[in-house]
């Protein structure tokens, strides 16, 4: 497939814009000197991934990302930053000194994955087709009901674990008074 | 739209997440980078799901599972960071070297 064929498809331009936003946002997430800005750039990246899901016809997944990741997880991060009193302004000590080995490892992993993907999946077209939420629900509750229950159990365990970890142990006098 | 472009985007996001995990010192920033890696995986799953177009929509369902597990991971991770911060008044992963020989 030549670049002309690729650029002739309007969906690819939407993809290009979303990909640029996502990668720029992701780079800022890991390089920003300001903790709160990093979280807000994560919002840009997650919104881009929701756009990618819409482009691929995965509407339910897209809105789940918006609700769960952007809505809940990001708020949780902001609360975590607030509670741990992370430095809110610009902080030069947020990164290690030795960035280049880390960048080298990341580049090597990217090279490995990109090389293998390019070698094996060259020019395979994604099929167009919107998956309806009802089909998704039928599939979850018929074929994937056990993984679904496992995930719900995991969420319950995480909920209880989060409460147990984060609550302060009551002082001994309070226990006796109660 | 080809599968390759989505996979390349996902691998770029994943590598950026690995860089963030390796380079950040604040534990919350490390969790942010992990979240980037999870979203890369979800993009990959949905792209291959759209490629196969299977009747069960497995790619999308496992992307949903990844999102749910990611939410659980962030909740537990932040609770642990909070506990560590309360006990040692730092969230810097360099200073948490008790289990390092």
Interface residues (C-beta under 8 A of the other chain):
Chain A: X1 X6 X9 X11 X12 X15 X19 X22 X23 X26 X27 X29 X30 X35 X38 X39 X42 X45 X46 X49 X52 X53 X55 X56 X57 X58 X60 X61 X64 X65 X68 X69 X72 X73 X76 X77 X79 X80 X81 X83 X84 X85 X86 X93 X94 X95 X96 X99 X101 X102 X103 X105 X106 X107 X109 X110 X113 X114 X117 X118 X121 X122 X123 X124 X125 X126 X127 X129 X131 X135 X136 X139 X140 X143 X144 X147 X148 X151 X154 X155 X157 X158 X159 X161 X162 X165 X166 X168
Chain B: X1 X2 X3 X4 X5 X6 X7 X8 X9 X11 X12 X13 X14 X15 X16 X17 X18 X19 X20 X22 X23 X24 X25 X26 X28 X29 X31 X32 X33 X35 X36 X39 X42 X43 X46 X47 X49 X50 X51 X53 X55 X56 X57 X58 X59 X60 X61 X63 X64 X65 X67 X68 X69 X70 X71 X72 X73 X74 X75 X76 X78 X79 X80 X81 X82 X83 X85 X86 X91 X94
